[in-house]
Amino acid sequence: MDITLFSEELFLLLQEFFNDFTYGAAYMEH
C-alpha cells in the first residue's frame, strides 16, 4: 500500500468535509 497515495486521498476527503462544514456554517448564519 502506497502511504503517499493514501495521504493524498485522506487529505482530499478532509478538505471536502471541511468545505462542506464551512459552507454549512455560513449558510446557517444567514
Contacts in CASP RR format, 6 or more apart in sequence:
PFRMAT RR
TARGET T0000
AUTHOR 0000-0000-0000
METHOD contacts of the structure
MODEL  1
MDITLFSEELFLLLQEFFNDFTYGAAYMEH
END
